[in-house]
């Protein structure tokens, strides 16, 4: 099997600080070229390509996450999700609600999904995930309960959960 020659390994120099180091700590340069098998040489050269590919994948993942965050922001701040019907007077509105069979859903603000269901319309647009809001347990324990009288300086009660 043929041997390939790689350039000599260079140890980084410490510049002017080299003279101040003890003799054992001074960097040494190898003058001989290192001989390795071709498969090893290919493996060593592919490390850079692999590292670049990993960085490309990481960058792609960051960009995809940023795009999802942008879309989530647009979905959460979109205000164009409602429709208004306007009649000339209340009697017309009430008559329309009766004849359309939507009176039981309300008389002013109607749930669009309920109206669509009542009309037999299947909406294919996805229902957005609603954010979940938690509460801080420590803050909750510091707050007085609404169903208890406010403490008046008498004996303090220990916080709930303690």
N, C-alpha and C positions, 0 to 999 in steps of 0.2 A: 504494500500500500504506500502511495507517495506521501511524503511529508510536506506540509505547507509551513512557511516561515511567517511568523507574526512579528511586528515591530517590537523592540524592547519595551518592557514595562517601565514607565517613568514614575518615580515617587515624587510627590509634590515637594518643591523646595521651600524653605522658610525665609529666603531672601537674606537680609542683613542679620536676622536673628540667629542664623545658623552658627555663627561664631560664639554666641553666648550660651549655647546648649552644651551639656556634657557630651563627651565623645560618643557614647552609646546612642544618644538621641539624635545625632546628626543623620539626616536622610542619606540613603545610599542609592545610586543609580545602577541598574543592572546594564552592563554593556553588551551582553550576549543576546542574540535573537532567540526567542522561544520557539521550539519546534513542537507543533501539535498536529494531530490527525485532521484531515479535511473536514470530517463530520463535526469535530470540536470547533474548528474555526468557523464553520457555518453557524453553529449554535451560538458562538460568541457574537457573531455579526448580527444575528437575528434578534438579539436582546434589544437593540435600539429600535428595530421595527416593531417588536412586541410592545415596548414601552410607548412608542408613538401611537400604536393602535389602542392601547389601554387609555391613554390620554384622550384620544379621539372619542372612544366610547363614553368616557366620563363627561366630556364636554357635551356630547349628544344627549346624555341623560339629564345634565343640568339644563340644557335648552328645552328639552321636552317638559321638564318639571316647571320651568318658567312659563311655557306656553299654557300648561294646565292651570297654573296659578292665574295667568291673565284671563283665561276663559272663565274660571271660577269667579274672579272679580267682576267680569262683565255679567255673568249670570246673576250674581248677588246684588248688583246695583242697577239692573235693567228695570226701567219703570214702565215699559210699554207692554204690559201684560193684562190690560183691562180694556173694556169696551163700554161705551155709553149709548143708551137709546134715549131719544128725546121726543116727547110728545108735546102737543100744544096745551094740554091741561091735565090735571090729575085724573079726571074721568076717563080720558083716552088711555092713560097708563093703566088704570085699574081694569078697564075693559080688555086691554091687550093681555094683561097678566091672567085674567080669567079665561079668555078664549085660547091662550097658548098653553094653559094648564100649569103655569109656573107660579101661581099665587101662593101655593104652599111652601115655596122656597124663599119667600120674602116679598117685600114690596118696593125695595129700593136697591139694595146691594145683594146680588145673587151670586152664588158659587158657580163659577163657569163649568167646573167638572160635573156638578149636579145637574145643571141645565143641559149639558151635552148628553149625559146619561138619560135624562128624561126624554130628550128628543131622539134618542137612539143613535147618537153620533159617537163613534169610537175614535178617541183622540190617540194618535200614534206618537206624538212628541213625548219624550221622557219626562217623568216627574222629577224635578230637581231634588237633590238630597238637601234636607234642611239641617243647618248647623245645630250642634248640640252645645248648649251652654251649661257649664257646671257652676258650682259655687265654691267659694273658698271656705273650708271648714273652720279655719282659725278665725276668719272674719265673722262667720256665723256665730261662733262661740262668744265673741266679744259683744255682739249685738243683743240687746234685751229682747226677749220673746214678746210678741204683741199681745199674747193672751195672759201675760203676767204683769202685775203692777210694777211700775218703774221703781227701782231701788231708791230709797230716800236717805241713804247714809247709814242705815241700820246695818245689821250683820250682813256681810256680802255673801252671796251665794256662789259656790264654785261653778265654773263654766260647765255647760252640758258636755258630756262625753269625756270629762276629765276623771 
